[in-house]
């Protein structure tokens, strides 16, 4: 995926809309922080930048992982369907 950001405003919008913290990513995925740490440690979700206590993720990566997790939940927990 290639991004073309020509102005400071476009960069700021990109960061605000497409870059997520661990908390935001875990909320989208519907998992707790411990599960997020596990996903990162296992290499199943990779932050684009990791600092001491902050990891940043691209929204596209998180959304793709969400679809994958939903498919696994459907497969292995069919009794937990919300109707």
N, C-alpha and C positions, 0 to 999 in steps of 0.2 A: 504494500500500500504506500502510495506516495502522496505527500501533502505539499501544496503550494500556498505558502503564507507570504503575502507581499507587503503587509503593513503591520504595524504594532497592534492595531485594533484586531486584525485577523488572528494574530498570535495570541492575544489575550482571550479572544472568544474561543479559540481552539483549546487553550489550557482550561478555561472555565467549563467548557462543555464536554471535552474529550479526555481529560486527564482526571483520574480518580484516586482518592486516598484509599488506604486499606479499609477504613470504616465504610466509605461509600461503596466500595467494591463488595464487601461482605454483605451489605444491605441489599444490593442488587442480586447477589447470588443466593441470598436467604440462608447464609451460614454464619456461625459464630466466629469470633476472632481466632480461636484455637484451630478450627477447621481451615481458616484462611492460611494460618501458619503452616499447617500440614500440607496444603496444596502447593504452597511456595517451596517448602522443603523438598517435596517429592518432584518438583519441577513441572507440575501440572498447570501452574499459573506463574508467569514470570513478570516481575515488576520491570518497568522501563527505567526506573531509577530507585535505588535503595540507599537510604541514609541511616543514621543511627537507629531511630525508632519510627521512621516514616518510609513507607514504600508507595510508589506511584505507579498506576496502571493505566493502560489505554482502554477506553470504554469498549472499543471493538473487541479486544481480547477478553474482557470480562463478559460481554454479551455472548461471545462464542462459547465460553466456558459455561455460562448459564444454560444455553441450549443443550450442551452435552450433559450437564448435571440433571436437567429436567428429563432427558431421555433415559438416563440411568435410573432415576427415581421411578419413572413410569414402568421400566422393565422389572426392577427389583422390589418395588413397593406398590404394586397395582391396587392394593387395598386402601392406600392413602389418597386416592383420587378425591379432589374437591369438586363437588357437583353444584 
